[in-house]
C-alpha cells in the first residue's frame, strides 16, 4: 500500500523526468537509423528490373472504363439511346409534344436558298 509520502516522491520523480530534455547522442541515432534501414531492406520485396510495357491509347481507355464487361454495357446503352433518338416511339413523341409543344424548324439563313427550300 502506498503512503502519501511515497506518492509525493513518485510524482516528483516523474515531474523531473518529464522536465528533463535529454537529447540522444549522434552515435545512438546513427545506430537506430542503421537498424531501421536493415529491417526495411529485409522486409521489402525485390523490385523487378524490367518496367511494365507501355499501353496504347485504346488499351488505356479500356482499362479506364473497367474492361470489356463495362465496354459491353456502355455499347448497349449507347446503341439503345441512338435507336430511341432516331426512331422514337409514339409515346415519347406524344409526351414531348405535350410538354414542349409542336416542333418548330428555324432556318439558319433568312431563306434556305442553298438547300432549295423557300418558305
C-alpha positions in Angstrom: 0.0 0.0 0.0 1.4 3.4 -1.0 1.5 6.2 1.5 1.2 9.9 0.7 4.9 10.4 1.2 5.7 7.7 -1.4 3.1 9.1 -3.8 4.6 12.6 -3.5 8.1 11.2 -4.1 6.9 9.3 -7.1 5.2 12.4 -8.6 8.3 14.5 -8.0 10.4 11.9 -9.8 8.0 11.7 -12.7 7.9 15.5 -12.9 11.7 15.7 -13.0 11.9 13.1 -15.8 9.3 15.0 -17.9 11.1 18.3 -17.3 14.5 16.9 -18.5 15.1 17.2 -22.2 17.8 14.7 -22.8 18.9 14.7 -26.5 20.0 11.4 -28.0 23.7 11.2 -28.9 24.8 11.1 -32.5 26.1 7.6 -32.2 22.8 6.3 -30.8 20.8 8.0 -33.6 23.2 6.5 -36.3 22.8 3.0 -34.9 19.0 3.4 -34.7 18.8 4.6 -38.3 21.2 1.8 -39.5 19.0 -0.8 -37.8 15.9 0.7 -39.4 17.4 0.6 -42.8 18.4 -3.1 -42.4 14.8 -4.0 -41.3 13.3 -2.1 -44.3 15.6 -3.8 -46.8 14.8 -7.3 -45.4 11.0 -6.7 -45.5 10.8 -5.0 -48.9 10.1 -7.4 -51.8 12.5 -7.5 -54.6 11.8 -4.9 -57.3 11.6 -6.2 -60.9 14.3 -4.8 -63.2 12.1 -4.6 -66.3 9.4 -1.9 -66.3 5.8 -2.7 -67.4 5.4 -2.3 -71.2 3.6 0.8 -72.3 0.0 0.5 -73.3 -1.6 2.1 -76.4 -4.4 4.6 -76.2 -7.1 2.0 -76.7 -5.9 -0.3 -74.0 -5.5 2.6 -71.6 -9.1 3.7 -72.4 -10.4 0.2 -71.9 -8.7 -0.1 -68.5 -10.1 3.3 -67.5 -13.7 2.3 -68.1 -13.4 -1.0 -66.4 -12.6 -3.6 -69.1 -14.6 -5.5 -71.6 -17.6 -6.1 -69.3 -18.1 -2.3 -68.8 -17.4 -1.6 -72.5 -20.2 -4.1 -73.4 -22.7 -2.3 -71.1 -21.6 1.1 -72.4 -22.1 0.0 -76.0 -25.6 -1.4 -75.3 -26.6 1.8 -73.6 -25.3 3.9 -76.5 -27.0 1.8 -79.2 -30.3 2.0 -77.2 -30.0 5.8 -77.0 -29.2 6.0 -80.7 -32.2 3.8 -81.6 -34.6 5.8 -79.4 -33.2 9.1 -80.8 -33.5 8.1 -84.5 -36.8 6.1 -84.2 -38.6 7.4 -81.2 -41.7 5.5 -80.0 -45.0 7.3 -80.4 -45.3 7.5 -76.6 -42.2 9.6 -76.4 -43.3 11.9 -79.2 -46.7 12.4 -77.7 -45.1 13.1 -74.3 -42.6 15.7 -75.7 -45.3 17.4 -77.7 -47.5 17.7 -74.6 -44.6 19.1 -72.5 -42.9 21.4 -75.1 -45.4 21.8 -77.8 -45.1 21.2 -81.5 -41.7 21.2 -83.2 -40.6 24.4 -84.9 -38.0 24.5 -87.6 -35.8 27.6 -87.7 -33.8 28.2 -90.9 -30.1 29.0 -90.5 -30.3 31.8 -93.1 -33.0 34.2 -94.0 -34.1 31.9 -96.8 -32.9 28.4 -97.4 -31.7 29.1 -101.0 -28.8 26.7 -100.6 -31.0 23.7 -99.8 -33.7 24.6 -102.4 -36.3 25.1 -99.7 -38.1 28.5 -99.7 -40.5 29.4 -97.0 
